[in-house]
Amino acid sequence: MWRRFALPGALAVTSVVGCGGGKDATPSPPCDQACVDGVTLRAVRETLKLAYNLTLQGNAVGPQEGASPCPGGGSVRVVGEASSNATQGATRVDLTFTFSACAYQRTSGEPDKSYDVILDGVVREQGTLAVQPTATTALLLSSDELEVRGQVYDPPLAIAPGACALTASQSGNDVTGTLCGRPARFSF
């Protein structure tokens, strides 16, 4: 690629910028259906976390209700209850997230942490969110019918279209469950 740089006065310098001599980037490992489902589950969990932060973060304990546009379009509405245990550094939640074409994208240098998704449907989140290192996140996630459209992984792979059931639990950094009846898992 040729680039022209202007310097003070009438002098102009032309330089050549290019790739050379280095090793090619290592291609991403293959991603099968279990991999796609794991990255999709990550996308759902991280979109829930984003929605919580956009709508409820910093609210007083008690009944909760909030709505927000999603970063890539669409919206999310969150209702439910939240209580706090300052001694443990944890927040106990029983929340319902209603996604309406909620778009969220995350690009990462790691293929299994990259996605571009749109969520439609209702997800219930119950359990404990760790706020301090003295607590451990322990959550149950469920949806009778959640539609996740888009792509996951890098290079991108399409998510199978259609709405389906989701059940998952998070214990610390590990999230496991089923998505569309198939096992899915990932770790933060």
C-alpha positions as CSV (number, residue, x, y, z in Angstrom):
1,M,0.0,0.0,0.0
2,W,1.3,3.4,-0.9
3,R,0.9,6.3,1.5
4,R,1.9,9.9,0.9
5,F,2.9,11.9,3.8
6,A,3.0,15.7,3.5
7,L,5.9,17.5,5.3
8,P,6.4,21.2,5.9
9,G,7.4,23.1,2.7
10,A,7.2,21.6,-0.8
11,L,8.9,18.3,0.1
12,A,6.7,15.2,0.0
13,V,7.8,11.7,1.0
14,T,6.3,8.5,-0.4
15,S,6.7,5.3,1.6
16,V,5.7,1.7,1.2
17,V,3.8,0.1,4.0
18,G,3.1,-3.6,3.8
19,C,3.1,-7.0,5.4
20,G,6.2,-8.9,5.0
21,G,8.3,-11.7,6.4
22,G,6.1,-12.4,9.4
23,K,4.2,-15.6,10.1
24,D,0.6,-15.9,9.0
25,A,-2.0,-15.7,11.8
26,T,-2.9,-19.1,13.1
27,P,-6.4,-20.0,11.9
28,S,-9.2,-20.5,14.4
29,P,-9.8,-24.1,15.4
30,P,-12.9,-25.7,13.9
31,C,-16.2,-25.0,15.6
32,D,-18.8,-27.7,15.6
33,Q,-22.5,-27.5,16.9
34,A,-21.4,-27.8,20.5
35,C,-19.0,-24.9,20.0
36,V,-21.6,-22.8,18.3
37,D,-24.1,-23.5,21.1
38,G,-21.5,-22.6,23.8
39,V,-20.7,-19.3,22.1
40,T,-24.4,-18.6,21.7
41,L,-25.0,-19.3,25.4
42,R,-22.1,-16.9,26.2
43,A,-23.8,-14.3,24.0
44,V,-27.1,-14.7,25.9
45,R,-25.5,-14.6,29.3
46,E,-23.4,-11.5,28.4
47,T,-26.4,-9.8,26.9
48,L,-28.3,-10.4,30.1
49,K,-25.4,-8.8,32.0
50,L,-25.3,-5.8,29.7
51,A,-29.1,-5.4,30.0
52,Y,-28.9,-5.5,33.8
53,N,-26.1,-2.8,33.7
54,L,-28.1,-0.6,31.3
55,T,-31.4,-0.8,33.2
56,L,-30.9,-1.6,36.9
57,Q,-27.2,-1.0,37.9
58,G,-27.1,1.3,40.9
59,N,-30.8,1.0,41.8
60,A,-31.9,0.7,45.4
61,V,-33.0,-2.8,46.5
62,G,-36.6,-3.9,46.2
63,P,-38.9,-4.0,43.2
64,Q,-37.1,-3.3,39.9
65,E,-38.3,-2.1,36.6
66,G,-36.3,-0.6,33.8
67,A,-36.0,-0.4,30.0
68,S,-33.2,0.5,27.6
69,P,-32.3,0.5,24.0
70,C,-29.8,-2.1,23.1
71,P,-26.4,-1.1,21.6
72,G,-27.1,-2.4,18.1
73,G,-30.8,-1.7,18.0
74,G,-34.0,-3.1,19.6
75,S,-34.7,-2.9,23.3
76,V,-34.8,-4.7,26.6
77,R,-37.2,-4.4,29.5
78,V,-36.3,-5.8,33.0
79,V,-38.7,-6.3,35.9
80,G,-38.5,-8.2,39.2
81,E,-36.9,-8.0,42.6
82,A,-33.4,-7.5,43.9
83,S,-32.0,-7.5,47.4
84,S,-28.5,-6.9,48.6
85,N,-26.3,-8.5,51.2
86,A,-23.5,-6.0,51.9
87,T,-21.6,-8.4,54.2
88,Q,-21.3,-11.0,51.5
89,G,-21.0,-8.4,48.6
90,A,-23.8,-10.1,46.7
91,T,-27.1,-9.2,45.1
92,R,-30.0,-11.6,45.1
93,V,-32.1,-11.3,42.0
94,D,-35.4,-12.7,40.5
95,L,-35.6,-10.8,37.3
96,T,-37.4,-11.2,34.0
97,F,-35.8,-9.8,30.8
98,T,-38.0,-9.2,27.8
99,F,-35.9,-8.7,24.6
100,S,-37.3,-7.1,21.5
101,A,-34.9,-7.4,18.6
102,C,-32.1,-6.6,21.1
103,A,-28.9,-6.5,19.1
104,Y,-25.5,-6.9,20.7
105,Q,-22.1,-7.4,19.2
106,R,-18.8,-8.4,20.8
107,T,-15.6,-8.8,18.9
108,S,-12.6,-10.3,20.6
109,G,-9.2,-11.7,19.7
110,E,-10.5,-15.0,20.9
111,P,-12.9,-16.8,18.4
112,D,-15.1,-18.3,21.1
113,K,-15.8,-14.8,22.6
114,S,-16.9,-13.1,19.4
115,Y,-20.6,-12.8,18.4
116,D,-23.1,-10.6,16.7
117,V,-26.6,-11.5,17.9
118,I,-30.2,-10.4,18.1
119,L,-32.4,-11.7,20.9
120,D,-36.2,-11.9,21.0
121,G,-38.1,-13.4,23.9
122,V,-38.2,-13.6,27.6
123,V,-35.5,-14.9,30.0
124,R,-35.9,-15.3,33.7
125,E,-32.8,-14.9,35.9
126,Q,-32.8,-16.1,39.5
127,G,-30.0,-16.3,42.0
128,T,-27.0,-14.4,43.3
129,L,-24.8,-12.0,41.5
130,A,-21.4,-11.5,43.0
131,V,-20.6,-7.9,43.5
132,Q,-17.4,-8.4,45.6
133,P,-14.7,-11.1,45.5
134,T,-16.2,-12.4,48.8
135,A,-19.3,-13.8,46.9
136,T,-19.8,-16.3,44.1
137,T,-22.2,-15.8,41.2
138,A,-24.9,-18.6,41.3
139,L,-27.7,-18.1,38.8
140,L,-30.4,-20.1,37.1
141,L,-31.5,-18.9,33.6
142,S,-34.6,-20.1,31.8
143,S,-36.7,-19.4,28.8
144,D,-39.6,-21.3,27.2
145,E,-38.9,-19.7,23.9
146,L,-35.9,-17.5,23.1
147,E,-34.9,-16.7,19.6
148,V,-31.2,-15.9,19.0
149,R,-30.3,-14.8,15.5
150,G,-27.0,-13.8,14.1
151,Q,-23.5,-15.2,14.1
152,V,-21.0,-16.5,16.6
153,Y,-17.3,-17.3,16.5
154,D,-14.5,-16.0,14.3
155,P,-14.7,-16.7,11.4
156,P,-18.4,-16.2,11.9
157,L,-20.8,-19.1,11.8
158,A,-24.6,-18.7,11.6
159,I,-26.8,-19.6,14.6
160,A,-29.6,-22.0,13.6
161,P,-32.7,-19.9,13.3
162,G,-35.8,-20.4,15.3
163,A,-37.0,-19.9,18.9
164,C,-36.4,-22.6,21.5
165,A,-36.0,-23.4,25.2
166,L,-33.1,-22.4,27.2
167,T,-32.1,-23.6,30.7
168,A,-28.7,-22.9,32.2
169,S,-27.0,-22.4,35.5
170,Q,-24.0,-20.3,36.4
171,S,-21.7,-21.4,39.3
172,G,-18.8,-19.0,39.6
173,N,-17.3,-18.7,36.2
174,D,-18.8,-21.8,34.7
175,V,-22.1,-21.7,32.8
176,T,-23.8,-25.0,31.7
177,G,-27.2,-25.9,30.4
178,T,-29.2,-26.7,27.3
179,L,-30.1,-24.6,24.3
180,C,-32.7,-26.0,21.9
181,G,-32.4,-29.4,23.7
182,R,-28.6,-29.6,23.1
183,P,-26.0,-29.3,25.9
184,A,-24.2,-25.9,25.9
185,R,-21.4,-24.6,28.1
186,F,-18.7,-22.0,28.5
187,S,-16.5,-20.4,31.1
188,F,-15.7,-16.8,31.7
